[in-house]
Amino acid sequence: MRVNVPGKVFIMGEYTVIDRQSGALIAPTKARLSVTITQSDVWQYESALDGFFKAHSWDVFSTQMPSKIIRSVLPYIQSIDRNNQLITPFRLRIDSQLDDGKVPYGLGSSGALRAGVIKAFFAYFNMPLDALLIFQMAALSSASETSSYGDLAVSSFDQAIHYQKPKTLDPLSHMVVDPVGLPPFIIVHTGLKVSSTPFIKRYMANRDDPFIQTYKDQINDALEGFKEASISDQLARIKASHIAYLQMSETLDPSMVPDHFIPIFTAIEATGGTPKVSGAGGGDTILAFYPDQRTLENAQAQLSMHYPLFLSAR
């Protein structure tokens, strides 16, 4: 039995959605993470990230397996194991296109792993794949006030969405997951990897400052009516959100937009594209949006000569 889930990229609202000051636009990637579960003689785990682990009892496997993420998920999986299938040995294998061994590409590999493992056990237990319940279990297993859970939403629902973080997780309340169409885009990997945690902490510490409130208003303006807008209007809104992001980062923390980003912005614009920093910034990915597929394909041929590229799941 094998299932897979996408990675994610934030298009806008990556900071303001954390404390529900705005929604967010988030899209899935063509690159995916696969989870395979098969029966075995012993409990086994295999992953390029964590290596190989074998146990001769469920208790040892569930408490000592090397993935901290999966260990946090297993109690929730056990709660839906109505036929006690977990006490029969199985092999759990993870294959990911979202990282290079132990180096993630910034495409939400941790969230994809969390949602993907839950989805795989739903299938293994012959349960209907309930995206909302998969999301809820994934979010509860990683509950944090400073997480938007947006990566979990995209991996669970497997589509581009206008998303609003739930106000509460149990029960789920005031959550929005609304499918949305997007202009064609590609994902440019910057070659940098930094932790987003310091940026998020700084944002949360300054979220009541006037410049953050201005940024929040700009993101809400860009999101209002986005789903119904024409592609040209969507591109204008994405450009506005990009400019707002650059202005906000100048005050909050200029390292969110390092010098290495500038030539990538220039290269995207030279191919007729609209750039947008994705996620918390400082590294990882920059999105390149285009008015049509032909322009995107021409840009892809040019940009791929200089940067690693990923495709959206359109």
C-alpha positions as CSV (number, residue, x, y, z in Angstrom):
1,M,0.0,0.0,0.0
2,R,1.4,3.4,-1.1
3,V,0.2,7.0,-0.9
4,N,1.8,10.3,-1.6
5,V,1.3,13.9,-0.7
6,P,2.7,17.2,-2.2
7,G,5.0,19.7,-0.7
8,K,3.9,23.3,-0.4
9,V,4.8,26.9,-1.2
10,F,3.3,30.0,0.3
11,I,2.2,32.6,-2.2
12,M,1.1,35.3,0.3
13,G,0.0,35.6,3.9
14,E,2.9,33.4,5.2
15,Y,3.4,35.6,8.3
16,T,0.0,37.2,8.8
17,V,-1.9,33.9,8.8
18,I,0.1,32.7,11.8
19,D,-2.0,34.8,14.2
20,R,-5.0,34.9,11.8
21,Q,-4.6,38.6,10.9
22,S,-5.1,37.4,7.3
23,G,-5.7,34.3,5.3
24,A,-3.0,32.9,3.0
25,L,-2.6,31.5,-0.5
26,I,-0.7,28.2,-0.5
27,A,-0.1,25.8,-3.4
28,P,1.1,22.2,-3.8
29,T,4.2,21.2,-5.6
30,K,4.7,18.6,-8.3
31,A,7.4,17.2,-6.1
32,R,5.9,14.8,-3.6
33,L,6.6,12.6,-0.6
34,S,5.6,8.9,-0.7
35,V,4.7,6.6,2.2
36,T,4.6,2.9,1.7
37,I,3.3,0.4,4.3
38,T,3.6,-3.4,3.8
39,Q,3.4,-6.3,6.1
40,S,6.6,-7.7,7.4
41,D,8.2,-10.1,9.9
42,V,9.3,-7.3,12.2
43,W,8.5,-3.6,12.5
44,Q,10.8,-1.7,10.2
45,Y,11.3,2.0,9.2
46,E,13.3,3.2,6.2
47,S,14.0,6.7,5.2
48,A,16.9,8.6,3.5
49,L,16.5,11.2,6.2
50,D,16.6,8.9,9.3
51,G,18.1,5.7,8.0
52,F,16.9,2.2,8.8
53,F,15.3,1.0,12.1
54,K,14.1,-2.4,13.1
55,A,12.2,-3.5,16.2
56,H,10.7,-6.7,17.5
57,S,7.7,-5.1,19.3
58,W,5.3,-2.3,18.6
59,D,6.2,-0.6,21.9
60,V,9.8,-0.4,21.0
61,F,9.0,0.7,17.4
62,S,6.6,3.4,18.5
63,T,8.8,4.9,21.2
64,Q,12.3,4.5,19.8
65,M,12.0,4.8,16.0
66,P,14.3,7.7,14.9
67,S,11.8,10.1,13.4
68,K,10.5,12.5,16.1
69,I,7.8,13.6,13.7
70,I,6.4,10.1,13.2
71,R,6.7,9.3,17.0
72,S,4.5,12.3,17.7
73,V,2.0,11.1,15.1
74,L,1.7,7.5,16.1
75,P,-0.5,8.0,19.2
76,Y,-3.1,9.6,17.0
77,I,-2.8,6.8,14.5
78,Q,-3.2,4.3,17.3
79,S,-6.4,6.0,18.3
80,I,-8.0,5.1,15.0
81,D,-6.7,1.5,14.9
82,R,-10.0,-0.2,15.6
83,N,-8.8,-3.6,14.5
84,N,-5.5,-3.6,16.4
85,Q,-3.5,-3.8,13.1
86,L,-0.5,-2.0,14.5
87,I,0.4,-5.0,16.7
88,T,1.1,-7.0,13.5
89,P,4.5,-6.1,12.1
90,F,4.8,-3.9,9.1
91,R,7.4,-2.0,7.1
92,L,7.1,1.8,6.9
93,R,9.1,3.4,4.1
94,I,9.5,7.1,3.3
95,D,10.6,8.3,-0.2
96,S,10.8,12.1,-0.7
97,Q,11.4,14.4,-3.6
98,L,11.1,17.3,-1.1
99,D,14.7,17.0,0.2
100,D,18.1,15.8,-0.8
101,G,18.8,13.3,1.9
102,K,19.1,15.3,5.1
103,V,18.9,18.7,3.3
104,P,15.3,20.0,2.8
105,Y,14.5,22.2,-0.2
106,G,12.1,24.4,1.8
107,L,9.0,22.8,0.3
108,G,7.3,21.7,3.5
109,S,8.9,18.3,3.9
110,S,8.1,18.1,7.6
111,G,4.5,18.9,7.1
112,A,4.2,16.5,4.2
113,L,5.8,13.7,6.3
114,R,3.3,14.3,9.1
115,A,0.2,14.4,6.8
116,G,1.5,11.6,4.5
117,V,2.1,9.1,7.3
118,I,-1.4,9.7,8.7
119,K,-2.9,9.4,5.2
120,A,-1.0,6.2,4.6
121,F,-2.4,4.6,7.8
122,F,-5.9,5.6,6.9
123,A,-5.4,3.6,3.7
124,Y,-3.7,0.8,5.5
125,F,-6.7,0.5,7.9
126,N,-9.1,0.6,4.9
127,M,-10.6,3.9,6.2
128,P,-12.0,6.6,3.8
129,L,-9.4,9.3,3.2
130,D,-10.9,12.2,5.1
131,A,-8.8,15.2,4.3
132,L,-10.2,17.3,7.1
133,L,-9.6,14.6,9.7
134,I,-6.1,14.0,8.4
135,F,-5.4,17.7,8.7
136,Q,-6.8,17.8,12.3
137,M,-4.7,14.8,13.4
138,A,-1.6,16.2,11.8
139,A,-2.1,19.7,13.4
140,L,-2.9,18.2,16.9
141,S,0.3,16.1,16.7
142,S,2.3,19.3,16.1
143,A,0.2,21.9,18.0
144,S,2.0,25.2,18.2
145,E,0.7,28.7,18.5
146,T,3.4,30.0,16.1
147,S,2.5,27.5,13.3
148,S,0.0,28.3,10.6
149,Y,-0.5,24.6,9.8
150,G,-0.7,25.7,6.2
151,D,1.7,23.1,5.0
152,L,-0.5,20.4,6.7
153,A,-3.6,21.8,4.9
154,V,-2.0,21.7,1.4
155,S,-0.6,18.2,2.0
156,S,-3.9,17.0,3.3
157,F,-6.2,18.6,0.7
158,D,-3.7,18.3,-2.2
159,Q,-4.7,21.5,-4.0
160,A,-4.1,25.2,-4.2
161,I,-6.1,26.9,-1.5
162,H,-7.2,30.2,0.1
163,Y,-6.5,29.1,3.7
164,Q,-7.4,30.5,7.1
165,K,-5.8,28.9,10.2
166,P,-8.3,27.3,12.6
167,K,-9.1,29.3,15.7
168,T,-9.2,26.0,17.6
169,L,-8.0,22.5,16.7
170,D,-10.3,20.4,18.9
171,P,-12.9,21.0,17.8
172,L,-11.8,22.6,14.5
173,S,-13.4,26.0,14.3
174,H,-13.2,29.0,12.0
175,M,-11.0,27.2,9.4
176,V,-11.1,28.1,5.7
177,V,-9.9,25.8,3.0
178,D,-11.2,27.2,-0.3
179,P,-9.8,25.8,-3.6
180,V,-8.3,28.6,-5.8
181,G,-7.0,28.9,-9.3
182,L,-3.5,30.5,-9.8
183,P,-1.5,31.9,-12.7
184,P,1.1,29.5,-14.1
185,F,4.3,29.5,-11.9
186,I,7.6,27.8,-11.3
187,I,9.6,27.5,-8.1
188,V,13.2,28.7,-8.1
189,H,15.5,27.2,-5.4
190,T,17.8,29.9,-4.1
191,G,20.6,27.5,-3.0
192,L,20.2,28.9,0.6
193,K,18.8,27.1,3.6
194,V,18.1,29.0,6.8
195,S,15.9,28.4,9.8
196,S,12.6,30.4,9.7
197,T,12.2,30.3,13.5
198,P,14.1,33.6,14.2
199,F,12.1,35.5,11.6
200,I,8.8,34.1,12.9
201,K,9.8,35.0,16.5
202,R,10.7,38.5,15.5
203,Y,7.4,38.9,13.6
204,M,5.4,37.7,16.5
205,A,7.2,40.1,18.9
206,N,6.5,43.1,16.6
207,R,3.0,42.1,15.3
208,D,1.3,45.0,16.9
209,D,3.7,47.6,15.5
210,P,2.3,50.0,12.8
211,F,4.4,48.7,10.0
212,I,3.1,45.1,10.6
213,Q,-0.4,46.4,10.7
214,T,0.2,48.1,7.4
215,Y,1.6,44.9,5.9
216,K,-1.5,43.0,7.2
217,D,-3.8,45.5,5.5
218,Q,-1.8,45.1,2.2
219,I,-2.1,41.3,2.3
220,N,-5.8,41.4,3.0
221,D,-6.3,43.8,0.1
222,A,-4.4,41.5,-2.2
223,L,-6.4,38.5,-1.0
224,E,-9.8,40.1,-1.2
225,G,-11.5,38.8,-4.4
226,F,-8.4,37.0,-5.5
227,K,-10.2,33.8,-6.5
228,E,-12.6,35.6,-8.9
229,A,-9.9,37.9,-10.4
230,S,-8.5,37.6,-13.9
231,I,-5.0,36.2,-14.3
232,S,-3.7,39.7,-15.1
233,D,-5.3,41.0,-11.9
234,Q,-4.0,38.0,-9.9
235,L,-0.5,38.8,-11.2
236,A,-0.9,42.4,-10.1
237,R,-2.0,41.3,-6.6
238,I,0.9,38.9,-6.3
239,K,3.3,41.8,-7.3
240,A,1.7,44.0,-4.7
241,S,2.2,41.3,-2.0
242,H,5.8,40.9,-3.1
243,I,6.5,44.7,-2.8
244,A,4.7,44.7,0.6
245,Y,6.8,41.8,1.7
246,L,10.0,43.6,0.7
247,Q,9.0,46.8,2.5
248,M,8.0,44.9,5.7
249,S,11.3,42.9,5.8
250,E,13.3,46.1,5.6
251,T,12.0,47.1,9.0
252,L,11.5,43.7,10.6
253,D,14.8,42.0,9.5
254,P,16.6,42.8,6.2
255,S,18.2,39.4,6.2
256,M,14.7,38.0,5.2
257,V,15.7,39.2,1.7
258,P,19.4,38.6,1.3
259,D,21.5,40.1,-1.5
260,H,21.5,36.7,-3.2
261,F,17.8,37.1,-3.9
262,I,18.2,40.2,-6.0
263,P,19.7,38.7,-9.2
264,I,17.0,36.0,-9.0
265,F,14.3,38.6,-8.9
266,T,16.0,40.3,-11.9
267,A,16.2,37.0,-13.8
268,I,12.5,36.2,-13.3
269,E,11.5,39.7,-14.4
270,A,13.7,39.4,-17.5
271,T,11.7,36.4,-18.5
272,G,8.4,38.2,-18.3
273,G,7.7,36.9,-14.8
274,T,6.5,38.3,-11.5
275,P,8.7,37.2,-8.5
276,K,7.5,36.5,-5.0
277,V,9.5,35.3,-2.0
278,S,7.8,32.2,-0.7
279,G,7.6,31.4,3.0
280,A,9.5,33.1,5.8
281,G,12.4,34.2,3.5
282,G,16.1,34.2,4.1
283,G,16.6,31.2,1.8
284,D,14.7,28.3,0.2
285,T,12.5,29.4,-2.7
286,I,11.3,32.3,-4.9
287,L,8.2,31.9,-7.0
288,A,8.0,33.0,-10.6
289,F,4.5,33.7,-12.0
290,Y,3.6,34.1,-15.7
291,P,0.6,35.2,-17.7
292,D,0.4,31.9,-19.7
293,Q,2.0,28.5,-20.0
294,R,4.0,29.3,-23.1
295,T,5.7,32.2,-21.4
296,L,6.4,30.0,-18.4
297,E,8.0,27.3,-20.6
298,N,10.3,29.8,-22.3
299,A,11.2,31.1,-18.9
300,Q,11.8,27.7,-17.5
301,A,14.3,26.9,-20.3
302,Q,16.3,30.1,-19.5
303,L,16.1,29.9,-15.7
304,S,17.0,26.2,-15.5
305,M,20.4,27.0,-16.9
306,H,21.3,28.9,-13.7
307,Y,19.0,27.7,-10.9
308,P,17.4,24.5,-9.7
309,L,13.7,24.6,-10.5
310,F,10.6,22.8,-9.1
311,L,7.1,22.8,-10.7
312,S,3.8,23.5,-9.2
313,A,1.1,20.8,-9.2
314,R,-1.1,22.5,-11.8
